[in-house]
Amino acid sequence: QRRVEDALARALVRSSVAHRAWRLATAGDALKNAHLVELARTPRRNTQRSALSARLCRIASTSSNI
């Protein structure tokens, strides 16, 4: 099932209109990852932790894009 969705998504990405529609369809995942984005945005004294959250943010943002 997941592989079929990924294949469909890759085909849709070629059309910008379909890509926008697909991004809207996957907005739920983006909302789930929003807290990671906020973690990465907020400055912290602990640089190691902020670096980790920034990495998580990057992973979250790239996972919703194919």
N, CA, C and O atoms as CSV, one atom per row, in Angstrom:
chain,resi,resn,atom,element,x,y,z
A,1,GLN,N,N,0.834,-1.206,0.000
A,1,GLN,CA,C,0.000,0.000,0.000
A,1,GLN,C,C,0.868,1.255,0.000
A,1,GLN,O,O,0.653,2.172,-0.793
A,2,ARG,N,N,1.839,1.284,0.887
A,2,ARG,CA,C,2.727,2.448,0.988
A,2,ARG,C,C,3.503,2.668,-0.312
A,2,ARG,O,O,3.673,3.802,-0.759
A,3,ARG,N,N,3.969,1.576,-0.910
A,3,ARG,CA,C,4.744,1.689,-2.148
A,3,ARG,C,C,3.890,2.244,-3.285
A,3,ARG,O,O,4.365,3.026,-4.108
A,4,VAL,N,N,2.621,1.828,-3.320
A,4,VAL,CA,C,1.695,2.328,-4.339
A,4,VAL,C,C,1.502,3.830,-4.170
A,4,VAL,O,O,1.519,4.581,-5.145
A,5,GLU,N,N,1.317,4.268,-2.911
A,5,GLU,CA,C,1.147,5.696,-2.630
A,5,GLU,C,C,2.382,6.484,-3.045
A,5,GLU,O,O,2.268,7.561,-3.630
A,6,ASP,N,N,3.558,5.950,-2.744
A,6,ASP,CA,C,4.805,6.629,-3.109
A,6,ASP,C,C,4.936,6.756,-4.624
A,6,ASP,O,O,5.350,7.797,-5.134
A,7,ALA,N,N,4.581,5.696,-5.334
A,7,ALA,CA,C,4.665,5.718,-6.795
A,7,ALA,C,C,3.696,6.737,-7.380
A,7,ALA,O,O,4.037,7.478,-8.302
A,8,LEU,N,N,2.481,6.764,-6.830
A,8,LEU,CA,C,1.490,7.753,-7.267
A,8,LEU,C,C,1.986,9.161,-7.003
A,8,LEU,O,O,1.852,10.053,-7.841
A,9,ALA,N,N,2.560,9.344,-5.824
A,9,ALA,CA,C,3.053,10.664,-5.439
A,9,ALA,C,C,4.145,11.131,-6.389
A,9,ALA,O,O,4.152,12.286,-6.812
A,10,ARG,N,N,5.066,10.234,-6.724
A,10,ARG,CA,C,6.153,10.602,-7.636
A,10,ARG,C,C,5.617,10.991,-9.010
A,10,ARG,O,O,6.138,11.901,-9.655
A,11,ALA,N,N,4.572,10.294,-9.450
A,11,ALA,CA,C,3.965,10.613,-10.743
A,11,ALA,C,C,3.270,11.969,-10.685
A,11,ALA,O,O,3.324,12.742,-11.642
A,12,LEU,N,N,2.616,12.254,-9.558
A,12,LEU,CA,C,1.884,13.513,-9.404
A,12,LEU,C,C,2.808,14.715,-9.325
A,12,LEU,O,O,2.463,15.802,-9.788
A,13,VAL,N,N,3.983,14.521,-8.739
A,13,VAL,CA,C,4.917,15.626,-8.540
A,13,VAL,C,C,5.304,16.277,-9.871
A,13,VAL,O,O,5.644,17.459,-9.914
A,14,ARG,N,N,5.250,15.499,-10.953
A,14,ARG,CA,C,5.627,16.043,-12.261
A,14,ARG,C,C,4.701,17.171,-12.697
A,14,ARG,O,O,5.119,18.063,-13.435
A,15,SER,N,N,3.449,17.141,-12.250
A,15,SER,CA,C,2.512,18.224,-12.556
A,15,SER,C,C,2.402,19.135,-11.344
A,15,SER,O,O,2.075,18.676,-10.249
A,16,SER,N,N,2.672,20.425,-11.530
A,16,SER,CA,C,2.715,21.350,-10.395
A,16,SER,C,C,1.346,21.488,-9.732
A,16,SER,O,O,1.261,21.616,-8.511
A,17,VAL,N,N,0.278,21.464,-10.525
A,17,VAL,CA,C,-1.070,21.572,-9.965
A,17,VAL,C,C,-1.375,20.352,-9.102
A,17,VAL,O,O,-1.873,20.473,-7.983
A,18,ALA,N,N,-1.066,19.175,-9.643
A,18,ALA,CA,C,-1.277,17.943,-8.893
A,18,ALA,C,C,-0.378,17.911,-7.663
A,18,ALA,O,O,-0.763,17.408,-6.608
A,19,HIS,N,N,0.828,18.459,-7.818
A,19,HIS,CA,C,1.768,18.504,-6.707
A,19,HIS,C,C,1.205,19.336,-5.565
A,19,HIS,O,O,1.296,18.951,-4.399
A,20,ARG,N,N,0.616,20.491,-5.913
A,20,ARG,CA,C,0.011,21.347,-4.888
A,20,ARG,C,C,-1.134,20.628,-4.189
A,20,ARG,O,O,-1.266,20.697,-2.967
A,21,ALA,N,N,-1.964,19.933,-4.974
A,21,ALA,CA,C,-3.086,19.187,-4.409
A,21,ALA,C,C,-2.586,18.080,-3.479
A,21,ALA,O,O,-3.154,17.831,-2.416
A,22,TRP,N,N,-1.490,17.416,-3.919
A,22,TRP,CA,C,-0.927,16.338,-3.105
A,22,TRP,C,C,-0.346,16.872,-1.804
A,22,TRP,O,O,-0.466,16.239,-0.755
A,23,ARG,N,N,0.292,18.056,-1.881
A,23,ARG,CA,C,0.836,18.679,-0.676
A,23,ARG,C,C,-0.287,19.016,0.300
A,23,ARG,O,O,-0.136,18.851,1.511
A,24,LEU,N,N,-1.419,19.493,-0.235
A,24,LEU,CA,C,-2.572,19.778,0.614
A,24,LEU,C,C,-3.090,18.496,1.259
A,24,LEU,O,O,-3.493,18.494,2.422
A,25,ALA,N,N,-3.075,17.408,0.492
A,25,ALA,CA,C,-3.544,16.121,1.001
A,25,ALA,C,C,-2.646,15.608,2.122
A,25,ALA,O,O,-3.108,14.919,3.031
A,26,THR,N,N,-1.355,15.950,2.053
A,26,THR,CA,C,-0.419,15.476,3.074
A,26,THR,C,C,-0.177,16.529,4.160
A,26,THR,O,O,0.772,16.423,4.936
A,27,ALA,N,N,-1.046,17.548,4.205
A,27,ALA,CA,C,-0.881,18.618,5.193
A,27,ALA,C,C,-0.990,18.079,6.618
A,27,ALA,O,O,-0.404,18.642,7.543
A,28,GLY,N,N,-1.742,16.986,6.795
A,28,GLY,CA,C,-1.876,16.390,8.120
A,28,GLY,C,C,-0.533,15.971,8.688
A,28,GLY,O,O,-0.266,16.175,9.872
A,29,ASP,N,N,0.316,15.384,7.848
A,29,ASP,CA,C,1.654,14.982,8.274
A,29,ASP,C,C,2.493,16.205,8.628
A,29,ASP,O,O,3.277,16.180,9.577
A,30,ALA,N,N,2.320,17.276,7.854
A,30,ALA,CA,C,3.067,18.503,8.114
A,30,ALA,C,C,2.677,19.078,9.470
A,30,ALA,O,O,3.528,19.574,10.208
A,31,LEU,N,N,1.389,19.009,9.795
A,31,LEU,CA,C,0.920,19.505,11.088
A,31,LEU,C,C,1.514,18.684,12.224
A,31,LEU,O,O,1.869,19.227,13.271
A,32,LYS,N,N,1.620,17.378,12.016
A,32,LYS,CA,C,2.218,16.505,13.027
A,32,LYS,C,C,3.681,16.862,13.263
A,32,LYS,O,O,4.193,16.743,14.377
A,33,ASN,N,N,4.350,17.305,12.187
A,33,ASN,CA,C,5.766,17.646,12.294
A,33,ASN,C,C,5.995,19.089,12.724
A,33,ASN,O,O,7.135,19.502,12.940
A,34,ALA,N,N,4.902,19.866,12.851
A,34,ALA,CA,C,5.028,21.291,13.153
A,34,ALA,C,C,5.755,21.528,14.474
A,34,ALA,O,O,6.518,22.486,14.596
A,35,HIS,N,N,5.523,20.661,15.467
A,35,HIS,CA,C,6.177,20.869,16.760
A,35,HIS,C,C,7.690,20.699,16.644
A,35,HIS,O,O,8.447,21.340,17.374
A,36,LEU,N,N,8.130,19.836,15.728
A,36,LEU,CA,C,9.570,19.689,15.502
A,36,LEU,C,C,10.151,20.955,14.888
A,36,LEU,O,O,11.260,21.372,15.224
A,37,VAL,N,N,9.383,21.563,13.980
A,37,VAL,CA,C,9.818,22.811,13.354
A,37,VAL,C,C,9.943,23.901,14.413
A,37,VAL,O,O,10.914,24.657,14.425
A,38,GLU,N,N,8.954,23.976,15.300
A,38,GLU,CA,C,8.988,24.968,16.377
A,38,GLU,C,C,10.190,24.732,17.291
A,38,GLU,O,O,10.847,25.683,17.716
A,39,LEU,N,N,10.476,23.469,17.592
A,39,LEU,CA,C,11.640,23.132,18.414
A,39,LEU,C,C,12.918,23.658,17.779
A,39,LEU,O,O,13.786,24.206,18.458
A,40,ALA,N,N,13.023,23.481,16.456
A,40,ALA,CA,C,14.235,23.902,15.760
A,40,ALA,C,C,14.337,25.425,15.693
A,40,ALA,O,O,15.436,25.980,15.674
A,41,ARG,N,N,13.175,26.103,15.659
A,41,ARG,CA,C,13.186,27.556,15.522
A,41,ARG,C,C,13.535,28.260,16.824
A,41,ARG,O,O,14.196,29.298,16.816
A,42,THR,N,N,13.092,27.695,17.946
A,42,THR,CA,C,13.323,28.369,19.221
A,42,THR,C,C,14.786,28.237,19.630
A,42,THR,O,O,15.315,27.127,19.682
A,43,PRO,N,N,15.443,29.360,19.921
A,43,PRO,CA,C,16.846,29.311,20.340
A,43,PRO,C,C,16.991,28.651,21.714
A,43,PRO,O,O,16.182,28.893,22.610
A,44,ARG,N,N,17.999,27.836,21.871
A,44,ARG,CA,C,18.227,27.151,23.149
A,44,ARG,C,C,19.674,27.351,23.596
A,44,ARG,O,O,20.584,27.539,22.789
A,45,ARG,N,N,19.841,27.302,24.910
A,45,ARG,CA,C,21.201,27.400,25.453
A,45,ARG,C,C,21.977,26.119,25.149
A,45,ARG,O,O,23.186,26.141,24.919
A,46,ASN,N,N,21.253,25.017,25.155
A,46,ASN,CA,C,21.881,23.729,24.868
A,46,ASN,C,C,22.038,23.580,23.354
A,46,ASN,O,O,21.083,23.240,22.655
A,47,THR,N,N,23.248,23.836,22.854
A,47,THR,CA,C,23.467,23.839,21.403
A,47,THR,C,C,23.324,22.445,20.804
A,47,THR,O,O,22.895,22.290,19.661
A,48,GLN,N,N,23.688,21.430,21.591
A,48,GLN,CA,C,23.582,20.064,21.072
A,48,GLN,C,C,22.121,19.705,20.822
A,48,GLN,O,O,21.786,19.077,19.817
A,49,ARG,N,N,21.247,20.119,21.759
A,49,ARG,CA,C,19.838,19.790,21.611
A,49,ARG,C,C,19.215,20.556,20.443
A,49,ARG,O,O,18.391,20.009,19.710
A,50,SER,N,N,19.609,21.822,20.269
A,50,SER,CA,C,19.040,22.601,19.170
A,50,SER,C,C,19.532,22.080,17.822
A,50,SER,O,O,18.804,22.113,16.830
A,51,ALA,N,N,20.771,21.600,17.798
A,51,ALA,CA,C,21.288,20.999,16.569
A,51,ALA,C,C,20.508,19.734,16.227
A,51,ALA,O,O,20.220,19.461,15.062
A,52,LEU,N,N,20.171,18.967,17.265
A,52,LEU,CA,C,19.395,17.749,17.057
A,52,LEU,C,C,17.999,18.082,16.552
A,52,LEU,O,O,17.504,17.435,15.629
A,53,SER,N,N,17.355,19.091,17.152
A,53,SER,CA,C,16.004,19.450,16.729
A,53,SER,C,C,16.006,20.037,15.324
A,53,SER,O,O,15.050,19.857,14.571
A,54,ALA,N,N,17.081,20.739,14.970
A,54,ALA,CA,C,17.200,21.263,13.609
A,54,ALA,C,C,17.314,20.113,12.615
A,54,ALA,O,O,16.759,20.166,11.517
A,55,ARG,N,N,18.047,19.068,13.018
A,55,ARG,CA,C,18.180,17.890,12.166
A,55,ARG,C,C,16.829,17.191,12.016
A,55,ARG,O,O,16.461,16.752,10.926
A,56,LEU,N,N,16.094,17.095,13.133
A,56,LEU,CA,C,14.764,16.495,13.097
A,56,LEU,C,C,13.843,17.295,12.185
A,56,LEU,O,O,13.038,16.727,11.447
A,57,CYS,N,N,13.967,18.618,12.242
A,57,CYS,CA,C,13.157,19.492,11.402
A,57,CYS,C,C,13.458,19.237,9.933
A,57,CYS,O,O,12.549,19.165,9.106
A,58,ARG,N,N,14.746,19.100,9.615
A,58,ARG,CA,C,15.138,18.829,8.237
A,58,ARG,C,C,14.574,17.483,7.763
A,58,ARG,O,O,14.075,17.363,6.644
A,59,ILE,N,N,14.666,16.480,8.636
A,59,ILE,CA,C,14.142,15.155,8.301
A,59,ILE,C,C,12.634,15.230,8.090
A,59,ILE,O,O,12.098,14.636,7.155
A,60,ALA,N,N,11.955,15.967,8.970
A,60,ALA,CA,C,10.502,16.097,8.876
A,60,ALA,C,C,10.091,16.800,7.593
A,60,ALA,O,O,9.119,16.410,6.946
A,61,SER,N,N,10.832,17.834,7.229
A,61,SER,CA,C,10.456,18.592,6.034
A,61,SER,C,C,10.746,17.810,4.758
A,61,SER,O,O,10.032,17.947,3.764
A,62,THR,N,N,11.805,16.984,4.786
A,62,THR,CA,C,12.128,16.226,3.578
A,62,THR,C,C,11.272,14.976,3.450
A,62,THR,O,O,11.066,14.478,2.343
A,63,SER,N,N,10.767,14.458,4.581
A,63,SER,CA,C,9.968,13.236,4.511
A,63,SER,C,C,8.610,13.492,3.882
A,63,SER,O,O,8.018,12.582,3.302
A,64,SER,N,N,8.106,14.715,3.987
A,64,SER,CA,C,6.807,15.025,3.386
A,64,SER,C,C,6.953,15.413,1.927
A,64,SER,O,O,5.956,15.540,1.216
A,65,ASN,N,N,8.193,15.604,1.469
A,65,ASN,CA,C,8.447,15.905,0.056
A,65,ASN,C,C,9.084,14.700,-0.617
A,65,ASN,O,O,10.027,14.111,-0.087
A,66,ILE,N,N,8.569,14.336,-1.781
A,66,ILE,CA,C,9.186,13.213,-2.514
A,66,ILE,C,C,9.888,13.777,-3.741
A,66,ILE,O,O,10.481,13.024,-4.514
